[in-house]
Amino acid sequence: MNDTEPFSRPELSAMLADRLGATAALLEAVRGDADLLAATVDAAVRTAESIRNGGTLFICGNGGSAGEATHLSGELIGPFLNKTRRPIPAVALGFDTSALTAVANDFSFAEIFSRPLSALARPGDVLWALSTSGRSPNIVRVLDTAAERGLLSVLLTGARHADLRAGTDIVLSVPSRETPRIQELHLVLGHFLCEAVEALAS
């Protein structure tokens, strides 16, 4: 280590072990949460039912959760595990930059997901919304819009979600307040959802 390095290699190794331990502990907590597991299975089954009936899945989130939204939509449009099945209609909201910047500029940032959802969604479609904090105004608004338009809404969040609307159909709440750990578990749950929807809706 030189004078400009804030951590030695042993300190970094200890940090890595600590982070892996925290993630492993959270995985075990989720695995033992019967209500969360049942809600996750319910989300998978009901999403697949919508897809089989001609519905579309919309996914959205902010920051790292936006990346997870595109990751999950990509898993469904492309193959996840089954390379012979039909593509599943999945749209990650917020990635039309012209629409996003126009809505943010002319209305508000709180509308960047809800306005395109209003334009594209039909009753019976599904929304998966990811919010680690549960306090993002644009996630609150898109959940309201989903309810108004007759969509099934699934919220993936962390331990803090008191500010989100009670009208959300299914809440998958990871029992953590640490953003990186929540995002890691959202990806685990999201991968399960993709695998189950692929199996049930293909």
BELPEKA-V880248 format. One record per residue. RES is the residue in one letter. SS is DSSP state (~ for helix, > for strand, _ for the rest). PHI is phi in whole degrees, 0 to 359 (none if undefined). D_CENTER is the distance of its C-alpha to the mean C-alpha in Angstrom with 2 decimals. Layout:
# BELPEKA-V880248
RES	SS	PHI	D_CENTER
RES	SS	PHI	D_CENTER
This chain:
# BELPEKA-V880248
M	_	none	39.61
N	_	256	41.11
D	_	293	41.38
T	_	269	38.37
E	_	273	35.84
P	_	286	34.16
F	_	229	33.48
S	_	280	35.67
R	~	299	34.49
P	~	299	34.99
E	~	294	32.93
L	~	294	30.07
S	~	298	30.41
A	~	294	30.28
M	~	298	27.17
L	~	299	25.42
A	~	299	26.64
D	~	296	25.42
R	~	294	21.83
L	~	296	21.83
G	~	296	23.38
A	~	295	20.81
T	~	294	17.94
A	~	298	20.22
A	~	295	21.01
L	~	292	17.45
L	~	303	16.90
E	~	295	20.09
A	~	296	19.11
V	~	293	16.01
R	~	300	18.32
G	_	267	20.80
D	_	266	18.69
A	~	299	19.84
D	~	294	18.10
L	~	295	14.59
L	~	296	15.51
A	~	296	17.03
A	~	294	14.12
T	~	294	11.88
V	~	297	14.84
D	~	300	15.26
A	~	299	11.82
A	~	295	12.78
V	~	296	16.28
R	~	288	15.72
T	~	295	13.36
A	~	298	16.10
E	~	300	18.75
S	~	299	17.49
I	~	298	17.47
R	~	298	20.91
N	_	269	22.17
G	_	93	21.39
G	_	279	18.10
T	_	240	15.39
L	>	260	11.60
F	>	249	10.02
I	>	227	6.59
C	>	207	6.56
G	>	184	6.44
N	_	254	9.65
G	_	61	11.42
G	~	301	9.97
S	~	291	6.36
A	~	295	8.08
G	~	298	9.36
E	~	293	6.40
A	~	299	5.77
T	~	291	9.47
H	~	302	9.64
L	~	290	7.98
S	~	296	10.02
G	~	295	12.87
E	~	297	12.88
L	~	273	13.41
I	~	289	15.88
G	_	275	17.66
P	_	282	18.55
F	_	269	16.39
L	_	243	19.39
N	_	262	21.58
K	_	279	23.22
T	_	255	25.34
R	_	277	22.95
R	_	289	22.34
P	_	293	19.41
I	_	261	16.64
P	_	292	15.98
A	>	223	12.50
V	>	236	12.24
A	>	274	10.09
L	_	286	11.41
G	_	98	13.38
F	_	250	15.03
D	_	268	18.35
T	~	295	20.02
S	~	294	22.99
A	~	295	21.15
L	~	300	18.82
T	~	289	21.91
A	~	294	24.05
V	~	295	21.84
A	~	298	21.35
N	~	283	25.10
D	~	271	26.54
F	_	242	24.41
S	_	193	21.99
F	~	298	18.80
A	~	294	17.43
E	~	260	17.86
I	_	294	16.12
F	_	259	13.33
S	~	290	15.46
R	~	292	18.50
P	~	296	17.26
L	~	298	15.51
S	~	298	18.99
A	~	286	20.65
L	~	252	18.85
A	_	276	17.56
R	_	236	19.96
P	_	306	20.31
G	_	96	18.79
D	_	287	15.77
V	>	230	12.18
L	>	241	9.28
W	>	254	5.63
A	>	246	4.98
L	>	249	3.48
S	>	209	7.07
T	_	295	9.04
S	_	270	12.17
G	_	76	11.59
R	_	238	14.32
S	_	286	13.27
P	~	302	15.63
N	~	288	13.78
I	~	284	10.78
V	~	303	13.64
R	~	292	15.43
V	~	291	12.96
L	~	293	12.57
D	~	299	16.37
T	~	296	16.75
A	~	301	14.84
A	~	295	17.24
E	~	297	20.15
R	_	263	19.67
G	_	79	19.29
L	_	268	15.75
L	>	282	13.95
S	>	246	11.06
V	>	236	8.35
L	>	252	6.96
L	>	259	5.22
T	>	215	7.84
G	_	252	11.03
A	_	287	14.63
R	_	253	15.11
H	_	216	13.84
A	_	294	17.33
D	_	279	17.17
L	_	276	14.64
R	_	292	16.42
A	_	291	17.80
G	_	285	17.30
T	_	297	13.70
D	_	287	14.33
I	>	226	12.17
V	>	246	10.83
L	>	254	9.44
S	>	257	10.99
V	_	287	11.57
P	_	282	15.24
S	_	208	15.39
R	_	245	15.99
E	_	263	15.81
T	~	306	13.06
P	~	299	13.60
R	~	292	13.70
I	~	298	10.52
Q	~	298	8.68
E	~	298	10.90
L	~	286	10.13
H	~	300	6.35
L	~	292	7.75
V	~	299	10.43
L	~	295	8.76
G	~	297	6.72
H	~	296	10.25
F	~	297	11.88
L	~	302	10.16
C	~	297	11.24
E	~	297	14.59
A	~	292	15.24
V	~	297	14.51
E	~	302	16.63
A	~	290	19.33
L	~	274	19.43
A	~	257	19.16
S	_	284	21.25
